[in-house]
Amino acid sequence: MNPAVIIALIAAFLGPLVTYLVTARKFSGTITTSAAEDLWAESKSIRQDYQRRIEELNHVVASCQKRIGILEKRNDELYLENGNLKRMIEQHEETISELRSLVHDLSDENKALKLENTNLKARVLELEEVNNGRA
């Protein structure tokens, strides 16, 4: 074969191959039809909206997590306070029970003293009558 023919054949195959490779590299990732461009733009807009919404929700989640931490701390404080108040109530109930018992005892003693007072008044009247009868 003639070297000129070989060079012509190589050039015939190499030219379109180089053109294809350059064009493929240049247009890779781009869309050339108008319908496809519209779909691409719409999907890009949707992705941007979703990305914005994700960022908003990340802020909401962070805020909720912060608030949960604060509320858990407050809940722990209230739990401890509730335990302290229960103990105080138990102590007050014990004191109330002791005071009721004391009031009951004093009431019984008061009744006994009233009876003794009545008896002593009667005895005083009796002694006054006896003393008046001598006079």
Backbone as a printed PyTorch tensor [residue, N CA C, xyz], in Angstrom:
tensor([[[  0.8310,  -1.1730,   0.0000],
         [  0.0000,   0.0000,   0.0000],
         [  0.8760,   1.2360,   0.0000]],

        [[  0.2560,   2.1730,  -0.5810],
         [  0.9420,   3.4370,  -0.7600],
         [  0.8670,   4.2090,   0.5580]],

        [[  2.0040,   4.8190,   0.9870],
         [  1.9880,   5.5560,   2.2330],
         [  1.0190,   6.7290,   2.1850]],

        [[  0.7620,   7.2930,   1.0740],
         [ -0.1760,   8.4160,   0.9780],
         [ -1.5870,   7.9450,   1.2410]],

        [[ -1.9020,   6.7500,   0.7980],
         [ -3.2440,   6.1860,   1.0250],
         [ -3.4070,   5.8800,   2.5110]],

        [[ -2.3710,   5.3450,   3.1000],
         [ -2.4390,   5.0100,   4.5280],
         [ -2.6390,   6.2870,   5.3400]],

        [[ -1.9180,   7.3210,   4.9810],
         [ -2.0510,   8.5900,   5.6930],
         [ -3.4450,   9.1590,   5.4730]],

        [[ -3.9700,   9.0230,   4.2710],
         [ -5.3150,   9.5170,   3.9740],
         [ -6.3570,   8.7400,   4.7610]],

        [[ -6.1850,   7.4360,   4.8700],
         [ -7.1310,   6.6100,   5.6470],
         [ -7.0590,   6.9510,   7.1370]],

        [[ -5.8580,   7.1140,   7.6340],
         [ -5.7000,   7.4690,   9.0480],
         [ -6.3370,   8.8200,   9.3040]],

        [[ -6.0990,   9.7550,   8.3890],
         [ -6.6800,  11.0900,   8.5380],
         [ -8.1930,  11.0200,   8.4560]],

        [[ -8.7130,  10.1290,   7.5960],
         [-10.1580,  10.0030,   7.4360],
         [-10.8060,   9.4750,   8.7170]],

        [[-10.1300,   8.5870,   9.4060],
         [-10.6830,   8.0550,  10.6610],
         [-10.3300,   8.9300,  11.8550]],

        [[ -9.1530,   9.4970,  11.8370],
         [ -8.6830,  10.2870,  12.9580],
         [ -9.4010,  11.6350,  13.0480]],

        [[ -9.7100,  12.2490,  11.9560],
         [-10.3800,  13.5560,  11.9420],
         [-11.7300,  13.5180,  12.6340]],

        [[-12.6500,  12.6170,  12.2000],
         [-13.9400,  12.5600,  12.8840],
         [-13.8160,  12.1420,  14.3430]],

        [[-12.8610,  11.2630,  14.6380],
         [-12.6690,  10.8220,  16.0250],
         [-12.2580,  12.0020,  16.9020]],

        [[-11.3260,  12.8070,  16.4610],
         [-10.8860,  13.9750,  17.2130],
         [-12.0360,  14.9650,  17.3440]],

        [[-12.7830,  15.1640,  16.2620],
         [-13.9340,  16.0790,  16.3080],
         [-14.9670,  15.5870,  17.3170]],

        [[-15.2340,  14.2860,  17.3140],
         [-16.2010,  13.7180,  18.2570],
         [-15.7240,  13.9190,  19.6950]],

        [[-14.4770,  13.6200,  19.9480],
         [-13.9470,  13.7450,  21.3100],
         [-13.9800,  15.1930,  21.7920]],

        [[-13.6200,  16.1240,  20.9390],
         [-13.6340,  17.5390,  21.3210],
         [-15.0690,  17.9820,  21.5760]],

        [[-15.9840,  17.5920,  20.7000],
         [-17.3900,  17.9800,  20.8590],
         [-17.9920,  17.3330,  22.1000]],

        [[-17.7150,  16.0720,  22.3300],
         [-18.2410,  15.3730,  23.5080],
         [-17.7440,  16.0430,  24.7810]],

        [[-16.4800,  16.4220,  24.7850],
         [-15.9270,  17.0840,  25.9770],
         [-16.5530,  18.4650,  26.1550]],

        [[-16.7440,  19.1750,  25.0560],
         [-17.2780,  20.5320,  25.1240],
         [-18.7320,  20.5360,  25.5800]],

        [[-19.5240,  19.6120,  25.1290],
         [-20.9590,  19.6090,  25.4400],
         [-21.3520,  18.6240,  26.5430]],

        [[-20.3930,  18.0040,  27.1910],
         [-20.7660,  17.0800,  28.2590],
         [-21.3940,  17.8710,  29.4020]],

        [[-22.5310,  17.3770,  29.8940],
         [-23.2270,  18.0340,  30.9930],
         [-24.1120,  19.1670,  30.5600]],

        [[-24.2030,  19.4600,  29.2770],
         [-25.1000,  20.5160,  28.8190],
         [-26.2300,  19.9080,  28.0260]],

        [[-27.3290,  20.6070,  28.0620],
         [-28.5220,  20.1360,  27.3720],
         [-28.8250,  21.1310,  26.2620]],

        [[-29.1010,  20.6190,  25.0680],
         [-29.2090,  21.5290,  23.9320],
         [-30.6310,  21.7340,  23.4480]],

        [[-31.5680,  20.8360,  23.7650],
         [-32.9320,  21.0440,  23.2760],
         [-33.6820,  21.9380,  24.2270]],

        [[-34.6280,  22.7180,  23.7140],
         [-35.3300,  23.6850,  24.5580],
         [-36.1990,  22.9840,  25.6000]],

        [[-36.8550,  21.8600,  25.2680],
         [-37.6750,  21.1420,  26.2520],
         [-36.7920,  20.6010,  27.3640]],

        [[-35.6570,  20.0520,  26.9800],
         [-34.7360,  19.5240,  27.9800],
         [-34.1760,  20.6590,  28.8320]],

        [[-33.8830,  21.8020,  28.2040],
         [-33.3890,  22.9510,  28.9600],
         [-34.4250,  23.4090,  29.9750]],

        [[-35.7030,  23.4200,  29.5640],
         [-36.7790,  23.8090,  30.4890],
         [-36.8670,  22.8370,  31.6600]],

        [[-36.7860,  21.5330,  31.3310],
         [-36.8260,  20.5220,  32.4050],
         [-35.6230,  20.6630,  33.3260]],

        [[-34.4770,  20.9060,  32.7430],
         [-33.2650,  21.0710,  33.5430],
         [-33.3910,  22.2880,  34.4630]],

        [[-33.8890,  23.3920,  33.9160],
         [-34.0550,  24.6050,  34.7220],
         [-35.0810,  24.3760,  35.8280]],

        [[-36.1590,  23.6880,  35.4960],
         [-37.1880,  23.4080,  36.5070],
         [-36.6430,  22.5010,  37.6000]],

        [[-35.9090,  21.4580,  37.2020],
         [-35.3540,  20.5620,  38.2190],
         [-34.3100,  21.2860,  39.0630]],

        [[-33.5570,  22.1870,  38.4470],
         [-32.5870,  22.9770,  39.2140],
         [-33.3120,  23.8620,  40.2240]],

        [[-34.4150,  24.4730,  39.8000],
         [-35.2120,  25.3080,  40.6950],
         [-35.7730,  24.4830,  41.8530]],

        [[-36.2550,  23.2880,  41.5160],
         [-36.7940,  22.4070,  42.5650],
         [-35.6900,  22.0260,  43.5450]],

        [[-34.5140,  21.6830,  43.0260],
         [-33.3980,  21.3230,  43.9140],
         [-33.0240,  22.4940,  44.8160]],

        [[-33.0230,  23.7110,  44.2460],
         [-32.7010,  24.8880,  45.0540],
         [-33.7570,  25.1100,  46.1340]],

        [[-35.0380,  24.9250,  45.7720],
         [-36.1050,  25.0620,  46.7660],
         [-35.9500,  24.0280,  47.8710]],

        [[-35.6640,  22.7950,  47.4720],
         [-35.4730,  21.7480,  48.4830],
         [-34.2670,  22.0300,  49.3520]],

        [[-33.1950,  22.5330,  48.7360],
         [-31.9990,  22.8640,  49.5190],
         [-32.3050,  23.9720,  50.5190]],

        [[-33.0520,  25.0010,  50.0830],
         [-33.4370,  26.0920,  50.9780],
         [-34.3090,  25.5510,  52.1040]],

        [[-35.2350,  24.6720,  51.7450],
         [-36.1420,  24.1080,  52.7640],
         [-35.3680,  23.2350,  53.7530]],

        [[-34.4090,  22.4850,  53.2520],
         [-33.5790,  21.6620,  54.1380],
         [-32.8200,  22.5470,  55.1150]],

        [[-32.2680,  23.6510,  54.6160],
         [-31.5420,  24.5710,  55.4970],
         [-32.4780,  25.1690,  56.5480]],

        [[-33.6950,  25.5390,  56.1220],
         [-34.6740,  26.0720,  57.0810],
         [-34.9950,  25.0290,  58.1390]],

        [[-35.2260,  23.8030,  57.6920],
         [-35.5810,  22.7380,  58.6320],
         [-34.4010,  22.3820,  59.5410]],

        [[-33.1890,  22.5000,  59.0310],
         [-32.0230,  22.2840,  59.8900],
         [-31.9870,  23.3130,  61.0140]],

        [[-32.3530,  24.5670,  60.6950],
         [-32.4290,  25.6010,  61.7340],
         [-33.5360,  25.2730,  62.7360]],

        [[-34.6710,  24.8110,  62.2240],
         [-35.7860,  24.4480,  63.1070],
         [-35.3770,  23.2940,  64.0170]],

        [[-34.7310,  22.2890,  63.4450],
         [-34.2840,  21.1340,  64.2410],
         [-33.2850,  21.5820,  65.3000]],

        [[-32.3470,  22.4310,  64.9210],
         [-31.3630,  22.9270,  65.8890],
         [-32.0550,  23.6930,  67.0100]],

        [[-33.0310,  24.5210,  66.6460],
         [-33.7780,  25.2730,  67.6500],
         [-34.5470,  24.3290,  68.5710]],

        [[-35.1690,  23.3070,  67.9820],
         [-35.9210,  22.3310,  68.7870],
         [-34.9880,  21.5610,  69.7160]],

        [[-33.8300,  21.1760,  69.2210],
         [-32.8780,  20.4520,  70.0570],
         [-32.4010,  21.3240,  71.2140]],

        [[-32.1720,  22.6000,  70.9440],
         [-31.7600,  23.5130,  72.0090],
         [-32.8710,  23.6270,  73.0450]],

        [[-34.1020,  23.7910,  72.5550],
         [-35.2340,  23.9310,  73.4710],
         [-35.4620,  22.6460,  74.2750]],

        [[-35.2850,  21.5000,  73.6200],
         [-35.4290,  20.2230,  74.3250],
         [-34.4150,  20.1460,  75.4550]],

        [[-33.1830,  20.5790,  75.1820],
         [-32.1610,  20.5740,  76.2340],
         [-32.5680,  21.4390,  77.4120]],

        [[-33.0780,  22.6290,  77.1180],
         [-33.5190,  23.5440,  78.1780],
         [-34.6730,  22.9210,  78.9570]],

        [[-35.6420,  22.3480,  78.2270],
         [-36.8130,  21.7620,  78.8840],
         [-36.4470,  20.5200,  79.6910]],

        [[-35.4940,  19.7310,  79.2050],
         [-35.0510,  18.5690,  79.9810],
         [-34.3900,  19.0170,  81.2750]],

        [[-33.5910,  20.0730,  81.2060],
         [-32.9570,  20.5980,  82.4120],
         [-34.0220,  21.0870,  83.3940]],

        [[-35.0130,  21.8340,  82.8790],
         [-36.0890,  22.3390,  83.7420],
         [-36.8910,  21.1820,  84.3270]],

        [[-37.1260,  20.1410,  83.5220],
         [-37.8570,  18.9640,  83.9960],
         [-37.0940,  18.2940,  85.1350]],

        [[-35.7720,  18.1930,  85.0040],
         [-34.9640,  17.6140,  86.0810],
         [-35.0800,  18.4510,  87.3560]],

        [[-35.0300,  19.7820,  87.1840],
         [-35.1680,  20.6690,  88.3460],
         [-36.5260,  20.4710,  89.0120]],

        [[-37.5770,  20.4070,  88.1990],
         [-38.9230,  20.2260,  88.7490],
         [-39.0810,  18.8560,  89.3980]],

        [[-38.4200,  17.8450,  88.8470],
         [-38.4670,  16.5070,  89.4370],
         [-37.8640,  16.5360,  90.8400]],

        [[-36.7060,  17.1900,  90.9650],
         [-36.0670,  17.3010,  92.2790],
         [-36.9250,  18.1200,  93.2360]],

        [[-37.4790,  19.2280,  92.7330],
         [-38.3430,  20.0650,  93.5700],
         [-39.5720,  19.2780,  94.0210]],

        [[-40.1330,  18.4910,  93.1240],
         [-41.2950,  17.6740,  93.4640],
         [-40.9530,  16.6850,  94.5790]],

        [[-39.7710,  16.0640,  94.4910],
         [-39.3370,  15.1400,  95.5510],
         [-39.2030,  15.8600,  96.8790]],

        [[-38.6130,  17.0680,  96.8590],
         [-38.4680,  17.8540,  98.0930],
         [-39.8310,  18.2190,  98.6720]],

        [[-40.7540,  18.6110,  97.8030],
         [-42.0930,  18.9850,  98.2680],
         [-42.8340,  17.7830,  98.8490]],

        [[-42.6540,  16.6090,  98.2360],
         [-43.2820,  15.3950,  98.7940],
         [-42.7710,  15.1180, 100.2040]],

        [[-41.4390,  15.2600, 100.3810],
         [-40.8710,  15.0470, 101.7180],
         [-41.4140,  16.0730, 102.7100]],

        [[-41.5390,  17.3350, 102.2670],
         [-42.0830,  18.3750, 103.1460],
         [-43.5290,  18.0540, 103.5120]],

        [[-44.2990,  17.5980, 102.5460],
         [-45.7030,  17.2420, 102.8150],
         [-45.7670,  16.1090, 103.8220]],

        [[-44.9150,  15.1060, 103.6540],
         [-44.8900,  14.0000, 104.6140],
         [-44.5500,  14.4960, 106.0130]],

        [[-43.5770,  15.4210, 106.1080],
         [-43.2090,  15.9780, 107.4090],
         [-44.3740,  16.7800, 107.9910]],

        [[-45.0360,  17.5750, 107.1480],
         [-46.1760,  18.3620, 107.6320],
         [-47.3250,  17.4530, 108.0640]],

        [[-47.5550,  16.3890, 107.3150],
         [-48.6190,  15.4570, 107.6990],
         [-48.2990,  14.8010, 109.0360]],

        [[-47.0210,  14.4850, 109.2580],
         [-46.6150,  13.9070, 110.5360],
         [-46.8240,  14.9260, 111.6640]],

        [[-46.4410,  16.1870, 111.4040],
         [-46.6270,  17.2490, 112.3940],
         [-48.1150,  17.4490, 112.6750]],

        [[-48.9280,  17.4540, 111.6320],
         [-50.3800,  17.6090, 111.8000],
         [-50.9370,  16.4710, 112.6370]],

        [[-50.4880,  15.2550, 112.3710],
         [-50.9470,  14.1040, 113.1480],
         [-50.5650,  14.2520, 114.6180]],

        [[-49.3260,  14.7020, 114.8710],
         [-48.8830,  14.9110, 116.2500],
         [-49.7100,  16.0060, 116.9210]],

        [[-49.9790,  17.0980, 116.1820],
         [-50.7610,  18.2020, 116.7500],
         [-52.2040,  17.7690, 117.0130]],

        [[-52.7630,  16.9490, 116.1250],
         [-54.1340,  16.4540, 116.3610],
         [-54.1870,  15.6080, 117.6240]],

        [[-53.1690,  14.7760, 117.7920],
         [-53.1100,  13.9510, 118.9980],
         [-52.9870,  14.8380, 120.2330]],

        [[-52.1430,  15.8790, 120.1350],
         [-51.9730,  16.8020, 121.2490],
         [-53.2700,  17.5500, 121.5460]],

        [[-53.9590,  17.9950, 120.4990],
         [-55.2380,  18.6900, 120.6870],
         [-56.2440,  17.7550, 121.3410]],

        [[-56.2750,  16.5070, 120.9080],
         [-57.2050,  15.5360, 121.5090],
         [-56.8870,  15.3400, 122.9990]],

        [[-55.5870,  15.2060, 123.2970],
         [-55.1910,  15.0410, 124.7060],
         [-55.5520,  16.2790, 125.5200]],

        [[-55.2800,  17.4750, 124.9400],
         [-55.6060,  18.7150, 125.6440],
         [-57.1130,  18.8770, 125.8070]],

        [[-57.8720,  18.4270, 124.8180],
         [-59.3310,  18.4900, 124.9180],
         [-59.8260,  17.6070, 126.0630]],

        [[-59.2480,  16.4120, 126.1410],
         [-59.6210,  15.5240, 127.2530],
         [-59.2180,  16.1420, 128.5930]],

        [[-58.0160,  16.7200, 128.6330],
         [-57.5610,  17.3620, 129.8680],
         [-58.4500,  18.5510, 130.2020]],

        [[-58.8590,  19.3170, 129.1970],
         [-59.7370,  20.4680, 129.4020],
         [-61.0750,  20.0240, 129.9830]],

        [[-61.6130,  18.9320, 129.4380],
         [-62.8860,  18.4080, 129.9810],
         [-62.7250,  17.9970, 131.4390]],

        [[-61.6130,  17.3550, 131.7280],
         [-61.3650,  16.9250, 133.1130],
         [-61.2190,  18.1380, 134.0290]],

        [[-60.5160,  19.1850, 133.5340],
         [-60.3300,  20.3960, 134.3370],
         [-61.6520,  21.1280, 134.5350]],

        [[-62.5060,  21.1480, 133.5070],
         [-63.8220,  21.7840, 133.6580],
         [-64.6500,  21.0450, 134.7010]],

        [[-64.5830,  19.7360, 134.6430],
         [-65.3280,  18.9420, 135.6320],
         [-64.7760,  19.2110, 137.0270]],

        [[-63.4650,  19.2510, 137.1470],
         [-62.8530,  19.5340, 138.4490],
         [-63.2000,  20.9470, 138.9030]],

        [[-63.2160,  21.9250, 137.9660],
         [-63.5840,  23.2990, 138.2780],
         [-65.0240,  23.3560, 138.7820]],

        [[-65.9130,  22.6510, 138.0950],
         [-67.3150,  22.6130, 138.5220],
         [-67.4210,  22.0160, 139.9130]],

        [[-66.6950,  20.9320, 140.1610],
         [-66.7230,  20.2980, 141.4830],
         [-66.1710,  21.2240, 142.5490]],

        [[-65.0930,  21.9610, 142.1960],
         [-64.5090,  22.8820, 143.1620],
         [-65.4530,  24.0490, 143.4560]],

        [[-66.1710,  24.5420, 142.4320],
         [-67.1460,  25.6200, 142.6530],
         [-68.2550,  25.1360, 143.5730]],

        [[-68.6820,  23.9250, 143.3150],
         [-69.7370,  23.3660, 144.1720],
         [-69.2250,  23.2260, 145.6030]],

        [[-68.0010,  22.8040, 145.7360],
         [-67.4270,  22.6430, 147.0800],
         [-67.2760,  23.9970, 147.7620]],

        [[-66.8620,  25.0440, 146.9550],
         [-66.7280,  26.3920, 147.5170],
         [-68.0920,  26.8690, 147.9990]],

        [[-69.1500,  26.6850, 147.2040],
         [-70.4990,  27.0970, 147.6070],
         [-70.9170,  26.3570, 148.8800]],

        [[-70.5890,  25.1130, 148.8920],
         [-70.9580,  24.3080, 150.0680],
         [-70.2340,  24.8190, 151.3120]],

        [[-68.9480,  25.1270, 151.1440],
         [-68.1820,  25.6270, 152.2790],
         [-68.6460,  27.0300, 152.6830]],

        [[-69.0630,  27.8400, 151.7050],
         [-69.5670,  29.1720, 152.0330],
         [-70.8730,  29.0580, 152.8030]],

        [[-71.6900,  28.1000, 152.4120],
         [-72.9660,  27.9190, 153.1390],
         [-72.7030,  27.4630, 154.5680]],

        [[-71.7520,  26.5690, 154.7090],
         [-71.4030,  26.1050, 156.0380],
         [-70.8130,  27.2560, 156.8360]],

        [[-69.9860,  28.0410, 156.2390],
         [-69.3680,  29.1680, 156.9040],
         [-70.4030,  30.2310, 157.2120]],

        [[-71.3770,  30.4560, 156.3250],
         [-72.4290,  31.4300, 156.5650],
         [-73.3690,  30.9140, 157.6550]],

        [[-73.5280,  29.6260, 157.7240],
         [-74.4160,  29.0750, 158.7540],
         [-73.8090,  29.2120, 160.1330]],

        [[-72.5720,  29.3230, 160.2900],
         [-71.9240,  29.4950, 161.5730],
         [-71.9570,  30.9420, 161.9770]],

        [[-72.0200,  31.7530, 161.0300],
         [-71.9470,  33.1480, 161.3890],
         [-73.1860,  33.6780, 161.9740]]])
